[in-house]
Amino acid sequence: MSATTQPSGEEEPSKEQRLKSFLAEKAADGEMYFKSKFIADEVGLSPKEIGALMVKLKDSATEIHVEKWSYTSATTWRIEPA
């Protein structure tokens, strides 16, 4: 078995699932605002990947509400629990 192969039954979460779980946890006590570049290291994704996933989560996430809040040198996103 190679180092990149997951043992059977232990599927690694997708990038979208990882981001959604992270945001749901951070917003559990109320709303949060963030820019992708400031959470990229915590989530293990690039700011560009986060931006693309946020657009998807805005339409599909049921655990959180996603709102594109403002744009000043980078998009600020507003998240709150559903």
Sequence and secondary structure as in RCSB ss.txt:
>XXXX:A:sequence
MSATTQPSGEEEPSKEQRLKSFLAEKAADGEMYFKSKFIADEVGLSPKEIGALMVKLKDSATEIHVEKWSYTSAT
TWRIEPA
>XXXX:A:secstr
  TT   TT     HHHHHHHHHHHHTTTS EEEEHHHHHHHHTS HHHHHHHHHHHHHH SSEEEEEEEESSSE
EEEEEE 
